[in-house]
Amino acid sequence: MNCKNNQNEINVGVDTGKTQLDIYIRPLDIYFTVSNDEKGINKAIKEIKKHKPTRIVIEATGRLEQAFIIACANEKLPFVVANPVRIKKFAGSVGQLAKTDKLDAKLIAYYSEAIKPKLSTLKPETLRKMSDLLSRRCQLMEIRTMEKNRLQILTKSLESTINPMLTVINNQLTKIDNKMVKLIEQCEEYQIKNDIIQSVPGVGNVVAFSLLSNMPELGYITNKEAAALVGVAPINRESGIYKGKRMIRGGRHQIRTAMFMSMMSAMQCNPVFKATYQRLVAAGKPKKIAIIACVRKMIVILNSMVRDGVYWDPKMNQ
């Protein structure tokens, strides 16, 4: 009976790349590629609609898939934004080791047919508003930082020209945060991710919004990649017999700054990070290095929690 139902279903697998989309339609054995831009996406949607798909599955990669899923939503096509970790596990269960764009698209279509994942409910207008608000929030944060820096170096006679600016910026940030909360409540995927992130004691709106804004890959990458994206993964400095100190470098400074500030609070109210910090300092590590290590531990924990869809449990994060 299930086999018969599967034969009546049309499952589409989409492998997302920065410049192209690889698409496989099962069981029709149709494969084609299009450019990952407006022209290519419109062409793909037109072709897919001909076959009246039961389900279109695309991996969540960050932001590369957003234009495609917005197009699907506008055309009222049934789509699923799938967790790459689950697809990778599925590949292991069916013994697929080889990896090409075409094979990945076929695998995703097979995953759609076999697992029948729940359809996503992302609304295109919500995605656009969220993206715009997050971008504007980052801009305002940068302006506020610059104004605060000026406050430190300019004479006191000029404070009256800076403080009103900071007040305006803070008011605008509050308005944006309130709008963000309302949008998050309208989108199940964002709401779940936000709730998971903020279930960690010491993590609040600032870190949650920063991660949603600047790190959409959270939960879809390895823990090592997550630490590197934030810029808290130690980089080796070795050449021949020279062995320098491992140092952090690069990464997304907006997230790192937000998490660094949040860690000041987390070390007071979260026993896991408090214990980690005290242990490192007792071992002779400089305080700043100990805090960075705690931030690295935090992003690894958050990445794992979002990936597995679980809330904070101190017993699991000792």
C-alpha positions as CSV (number, residue, x, y, z in Angstrom):
1,M,0.0,0.0,0.0
2,N,2.8,2.4,0.9
3,C,4.7,1.5,-2.3
4,K,1.5,2.4,-4.3
5,N,1.2,5.7,-2.5
6,N,4.9,6.5,-3.1
7,Q,4.4,5.8,-6.9
8,N,1.6,8.4,-6.9
9,E,3.7,11.0,-5.2
10,I,6.0,13.4,-7.0
11,N,9.0,14.3,-4.8
12,V,11.5,17.0,-5.8
13,G,15.0,17.2,-4.3
14,V,16.9,20.5,-4.6
15,D,20.6,20.7,-3.9
16,T,21.5,24.3,-3.2
17,G,24.7,26.0,-4.3
18,K,25.9,29.6,-4.3
19,T,25.5,29.9,-8.0
20,Q,23.2,27.1,-9.1
21,L,20.4,24.7,-8.0
22,D,20.5,21.0,-8.9
23,I,17.0,19.6,-9.1
24,Y,15.8,16.0,-9.3
25,I,12.2,14.9,-9.7
26,R,11.4,11.4,-8.4
27,P,10.1,8.9,-9.7
28,L,10.1,10.6,-13.1
29,D,13.9,10.6,-13.2
30,I,14.1,14.2,-14.4
31,Y,17.3,16.1,-13.6
32,F,18.2,19.6,-14.5
33,T,20.2,22.6,-13.2
34,V,19.4,26.3,-13.1
35,S,21.3,29.4,-11.9
36,N,20.5,30.4,-8.3
37,D,19.1,33.8,-9.3
38,E,15.7,35.2,-10.2
39,K,15.8,34.0,-13.8
40,G,17.0,30.5,-12.9
41,I,14.5,30.1,-10.1
42,N,11.6,31.2,-12.2
43,K,12.6,28.6,-14.8
44,A,12.8,25.9,-12.1
45,I,9.4,26.8,-10.6
46,K,7.8,26.7,-14.1
47,E,9.2,23.2,-14.8
48,I,8.4,21.8,-11.3
49,K,4.8,23.1,-11.4
50,K,4.1,21.0,-14.6
51,H,4.5,17.8,-12.5
52,K,2.3,18.9,-9.6
53,P,4.8,17.9,-6.9
54,T,3.7,16.4,-3.6
55,R,6.7,17.8,-1.8
56,I,9.8,19.9,-2.7
57,V,12.7,19.4,-0.3
58,I,15.6,21.8,-0.1
59,E,18.4,21.7,2.4
60,A,18.8,24.6,4.8
61,T,22.2,26.1,4.1
62,G,21.8,29.6,5.6
63,R,20.5,32.1,3.2
64,L,21.2,30.5,-0.2
65,E,17.8,28.8,-0.3
66,Q,15.7,31.7,0.7
67,A,14.9,33.1,-2.8
68,F,13.9,29.6,-3.9
69,I,11.5,28.9,-1.0
70,I,10.0,32.4,-1.3
71,A,9.3,31.6,-4.9
72,C,7.7,28.3,-3.9
73,A,5.6,30.0,-1.3
74,N,4.4,32.6,-3.8
75,E,3.3,29.9,-6.2
76,K,1.7,27.9,-3.3
77,L,4.0,24.9,-3.9
78,P,4.5,22.4,-1.0
79,F,8.0,22.8,0.2
80,V,10.2,21.6,3.1
81,V,13.3,23.3,4.4
82,A,15.2,20.2,5.7
83,N,18.0,19.9,8.2
84,P,21.1,18.8,6.4
85,V,22.1,16.7,9.4
86,R,19.0,14.5,9.0
87,I,19.7,14.1,5.2
88,K,23.3,13.2,5.9
89,K,22.1,10.5,8.4
90,F,19.6,9.3,5.8
91,A,22.5,9.0,3.3
92,G,24.4,6.8,5.7
93,S,21.4,4.6,6.4
94,V,20.9,3.9,2.6
95,G,24.7,3.5,2.1
96,Q,25.3,6.5,-0.2
97,L,28.9,7.5,0.1
98,A,29.6,9.1,-3.3
99,K,28.9,12.8,-3.4
100,T,28.1,14.9,-6.5
101,D,25.5,17.7,-7.1
102,K,23.3,15.3,-9.1
103,L,23.6,12.5,-6.5
104,D,22.8,15.0,-3.7
105,A,19.6,16.1,-5.5
106,K,18.6,12.5,-6.1
107,L,19.2,11.7,-2.4
108,I,17.1,14.6,-1.2
109,A,14.2,13.5,-3.4
110,Y,14.6,9.9,-2.1
111,Y,14.6,11.3,1.5
112,S,11.4,13.2,0.7
113,E,9.7,10.1,-0.6
114,A,10.9,7.8,2.2
115,I,10.6,10.1,5.2
116,K,7.8,12.4,4.1
117,P,8.9,15.3,6.2
118,K,6.4,17.8,7.5
119,L,5.8,20.8,5.1
120,S,7.4,24.1,6.1
121,T,5.3,27.1,7.0
122,L,7.6,29.9,6.2
123,K,5.8,33.0,4.9
124,P,7.7,35.0,2.2
125,E,6.6,38.4,3.7
126,T,7.8,37.3,7.1
127,L,11.2,36.3,5.7
128,R,11.6,39.7,3.9
129,K,10.6,41.7,7.0
130,M,12.9,39.6,9.2
131,S,15.8,40.0,6.9
132,D,15.3,43.8,6.7
133,L,14.9,44.2,10.4
134,L,18.0,42.1,11.2
135,S,20.1,44.1,8.7
136,R,18.9,47.4,10.1
137,R,19.6,46.2,13.6
138,C,23.2,45.4,12.7
139,Q,23.6,48.9,11.2
140,L,22.2,50.6,14.3
141,M,24.5,48.5,16.5
142,E,27.5,49.6,14.5
143,I,26.5,53.3,14.6
144,R,25.9,53.0,18.4
145,T,29.4,51.5,18.8
146,M,31.0,54.3,16.8
147,E,29.1,56.9,18.9
148,K,30.2,55.3,22.1
149,N,33.8,55.3,20.9
150,R,33.5,59.0,20.1
151,L,32.2,59.6,23.6
152,Q,35.4,58.2,25.0
153,I,37.8,60.3,22.9
154,L,36.0,63.7,22.5
155,T,35.9,66.4,25.1
156,K,33.1,66.6,27.6
157,S,31.8,69.7,26.0
158,L,30.7,67.6,23.0
159,E,28.9,65.0,25.1
160,S,25.6,66.9,24.6
161,T,25.9,66.2,20.8
162,I,26.4,62.5,21.3
163,N,24.1,61.5,24.1
164,P,20.9,62.5,22.2
165,M,22.1,60.4,19.3
166,L,22.6,57.4,21.6
167,T,19.1,57.9,23.0
168,V,17.6,57.9,19.5
169,I,19.5,54.8,18.5
170,N,18.5,52.9,21.6
171,N,14.9,53.8,21.1
172,Q,15.1,52.6,17.5
173,L,16.7,49.3,18.6
174,T,13.9,48.8,21.2
175,K,11.3,49.3,18.4
176,I,13.1,46.9,16.1
177,D,13.5,44.3,18.9
178,N,9.7,44.5,19.6
179,K,9.0,44.0,15.9
180,M,11.4,41.1,15.8
181,V,9.6,39.4,18.7
182,K,6.3,39.8,16.9
183,L,7.7,38.3,13.6
184,I,9.4,35.4,15.4
185,E,6.0,34.6,17.0
186,Q,4.5,34.4,13.5
187,C,7.1,32.0,12.2
188,E,7.3,28.5,13.8
189,E,10.9,27.8,12.6
190,Y,12.3,31.1,14.0
191,Q,10.2,30.8,17.2
192,I,11.6,27.3,17.9
193,K,15.2,28.3,17.3
194,N,14.8,31.5,19.4
195,D,13.2,29.6,22.3
196,I,16.0,27.0,22.2
197,I,18.7,29.7,22.2
198,Q,17.2,31.7,25.0
199,S,16.6,28.6,27.1
200,V,20.3,28.8,28.1
201,P,20.7,30.8,31.3
202,G,22.6,34.0,30.5
203,V,21.6,34.2,26.9
204,G,19.0,36.8,26.0
205,N,17.5,38.8,23.1
206,V,20.8,40.3,22.0
207,V,22.6,37.0,21.4
208,A,19.5,35.3,20.0
209,F,18.8,38.1,17.5
210,S,22.5,38.3,16.6
211,L,22.6,34.6,15.9
212,L,19.3,34.7,13.9
213,S,20.7,37.7,12.0
214,N,24.3,36.9,11.3
215,M,24.5,33.1,11.7
216,P,21.5,31.4,9.9
217,E,23.8,28.4,9.5
218,L,23.4,27.6,13.3
219,G,22.4,24.0,13.7
220,Y,23.3,23.1,10.2
221,I,27.1,23.0,10.5
222,T,29.6,21.2,12.7
223,N,30.6,22.5,16.1
224,K,34.1,23.2,14.8
225,E,32.6,25.3,11.9
226,A,30.3,27.1,14.3
227,A,33.3,28.1,16.5
228,A,35.2,29.3,13.4
229,L,32.3,31.4,12.1
230,V,32.1,33.2,15.4
231,G,35.9,33.6,15.4
232,V,36.6,31.8,18.7
233,A,38.3,28.7,17.2
234,P,42.1,28.8,17.9
235,I,44.2,28.8,14.7
236,N,47.5,27.0,14.6
237,R,50.6,29.2,13.8
238,E,53.2,26.7,12.7
239,S,55.9,26.7,10.0
240,G,58.7,24.2,9.9
241,I,60.2,24.2,13.4
242,Y,58.4,27.4,14.4
243,K,55.4,26.8,16.7
244,G,53.6,30.0,17.7
245,K,50.7,30.4,20.1
246,R,47.3,29.4,18.8
247,M,45.2,32.5,18.3
248,I,41.6,33.3,17.3
249,R,41.2,35.2,14.1
250,G,38.4,36.4,11.8
251,G,34.8,35.3,12.3
252,R,31.7,37.4,12.6
253,H,32.6,40.1,15.1
254,Q,29.0,41.2,15.7
255,I,28.1,37.8,17.1
256,R,31.4,37.5,19.0
257,T,30.9,40.9,20.7
258,A,27.4,40.0,21.7
259,M,28.4,36.6,23.1
260,F,31.4,38.1,24.9
261,M,29.2,40.6,26.7
262,S,26.6,37.9,27.4
263,M,29.2,35.7,28.9
264,M,29.8,38.3,31.6
265,S,26.3,37.6,32.8
266,A,26.3,33.9,32.0
267,M,29.4,33.3,34.2
268,Q,27.4,34.7,37.1
269,C,24.1,32.8,36.6
270,N,25.0,29.7,34.6
271,P,26.9,27.1,36.7
272,V,28.3,25.4,33.6
273,F,30.1,28.5,32.3
274,K,31.0,29.6,35.8
275,A,32.7,26.3,36.5
276,T,34.5,26.3,33.2
277,Y,35.8,29.9,33.7
278,Q,37.0,29.2,37.3
279,R,38.7,25.9,36.2
280,L,40.7,27.7,33.4
281,V,41.7,30.6,35.6
282,A,42.8,28.2,38.3
283,A,44.9,26.4,35.7
284,G,46.8,29.7,35.0
285,K,44.9,30.8,31.9
286,P,44.6,34.6,31.4
287,K,41.1,35.8,32.2
288,K,40.4,37.0,28.6
289,I,41.5,33.6,27.2
290,A,39.3,31.9,29.7
291,I,36.3,34.0,28.7
292,I,36.9,33.3,25.0
293,A,37.0,29.6,25.8
294,C,33.7,29.9,27.5
295,V,32.2,31.7,24.5
296,R,33.5,28.8,22.3
297,K,31.8,26.4,24.6
298,M,28.6,28.4,24.4
299,I,28.4,28.5,20.6
300,V,29.2,24.8,20.5
301,I,26.4,24.0,22.9
302,L,24.0,26.3,21.1
303,N,24.8,24.8,17.7
304,S,24.2,21.3,19.1
305,M,21.0,22.3,20.8
306,V,19.5,23.9,17.6
307,R,20.7,20.9,15.5
308,D,19.1,18.4,17.8
309,G,16.1,20.5,18.6
310,V,16.6,20.2,22.4
311,Y,16.4,22.8,25.2
312,W,19.0,23.6,27.8
313,D,19.9,20.8,30.2
314,P,22.8,21.6,32.5
315,K,23.4,17.9,33.1
316,M,24.1,17.4,29.4
317,N,26.5,20.3,29.2
318,Q,28.9,19.7,32.0
